[in-house]
């Protein structure tokens, strides 16, 4: 499989610079990198983005995450491999990613309070931006049919 075109972010240098700046800001939030990969993997699974799902799983392997943990992200509710803080972040990732699937409030106060109990405001900011940026990349990659295994750098 070959992508329809070069990734849009790479064709527009100012956009790529903005993404780099956003990633730098996320890094300043103090969010554990493995958590960013976990929520990124979950959002990518929901959106059907094979390129991002593959990349997040590869990054988790590189970081030393177990195959059990990586494989269980799709079914995290029933898996014993995640902390309460990670479960709250995964729930937030799902709610932020599935905005159109809900007839209720996308992020209810109960979920917000649960996530805020586990993360400081800067970490929470990094979490929200990570999920949002992942959703943006998912939309770019699924539109251009970016194949799994693509590397960016």
C-alpha positions, 0 to 999 in steps of 0.5 A: 500500500502506498499513500495517496500523497506526501503527508500534508504536514511535510508539504507545508513547512510552517505547519510542520514548524507549528506541529513541532512547537506543539509537540515541544509544548506537550513535552513541557507538560510533564506527562509520562511519555508512555501515557501519551503513547497509550492514549495515542494508540487508543485514539488511533484504534478508534479512528482506524489509523493504521499508521498511527496505531502501528507507530504508537505500538512500536513506541511503546515497545521501544519504551519497554511496555509489555506485549500484554499491555500493548495488546490490551489497550483496545480492551483496557476496561477489562484488562488488569494492566492499567492504573486508575490514572491511566484508565481515567486518561483512556476514558478521556481519550475515548470521549474526546475522540468519539465526540459525534458518537455521544448524545450526552455531554462529551466530557462529563464533570464526573470524568473531568473530576476523575482525570483531574484527581490524577494529573496536575493542570500542566499534565492535564493540558499535555494530555488534552493536547496529545489526544487532540493532536493524535486525532488530527494526525489520524484524520490526515493519515486516514485521508491520504491512506498513510500505510502502517509502518511509515516513519516520520522524522 
